[in-house]
């Protein structure tokens, strides 16, 4: 039971956590904090939070668990703001999708309180944002990756693990560096492709006609291009080494595909498509 949960950033991710814990009767009071007063008022109106403040230090006062769900570029400032207001036994965790930058920020800002910090990343979301987009079942049957540090308290890790499992998530652990490499390939690259494709289409002459006749595949593929631009800018900057390397590798693959099409190399095209289909089918079988 979490007696008092403070959520810094009451949007899709933070709001969905509060909804799930409330539905499980696993939280007492929820205190929200964020920059948008209108969003915070909506969060209280919807029953996602019990009360709110725009001061992070006030939000975490007396909280036994703090969840930080702000853009990566704002993490260090939040950690610095809350450090002196935290209970010594409070647990702090986050939802950032790049762990290297978050751990660096927490190490520099939290100081002696770092052992009570459990870095985490729920692999869930939609292209929508704000508390009105939050869902009670967003984390059900989804994975949450925790990247505990050598100095992380065992009881803090157990508490955060139990919190996510209460939301219906499957919790796994890995190193910070491995997390950022894996997520560059599986989560960050698809967003880069969707953003890049839609941006290119938007700058092509006769774009209106192209969009008008786009099929469902184009709509489905580019859905995530509606995601928060500030959040994804920060992700790119925070995970730039792993992500740029993966994009460069993908560029080589696309050049090979384009050359195969130009040469009308039917055997090469069939090889690429068959291999991709088989890999995709194996993935679907593994998650079904």
Secondary structure, DSSP 4 states (H G I P E B T S, - for coil): -EEEEEEES-SHHHHHHHHHHHHTT-EEEEEEE-S-HHHHHHHHHTTS-SEEES-HHHHHTT-SEEEE-S-GGGHHHHHHHHGGGS-TT-EEEE--S-HHHHHHHHHHHHGGGGGGEE-EEE----S--SGGG--TTTTTT-EEEE---TT--HHHHHHHHHHHHHTTPEEEE--HHHHHHHHIIIIIHHHHHHHHHHHHHHTSTTHHHHHHT--HHHHHHTGGGGS-HHHHHHHHHHTHHHHHHHHHHHHHHHHHHHHHHHTT-HHHHHHHHHHHHHHHHHHHHHH-
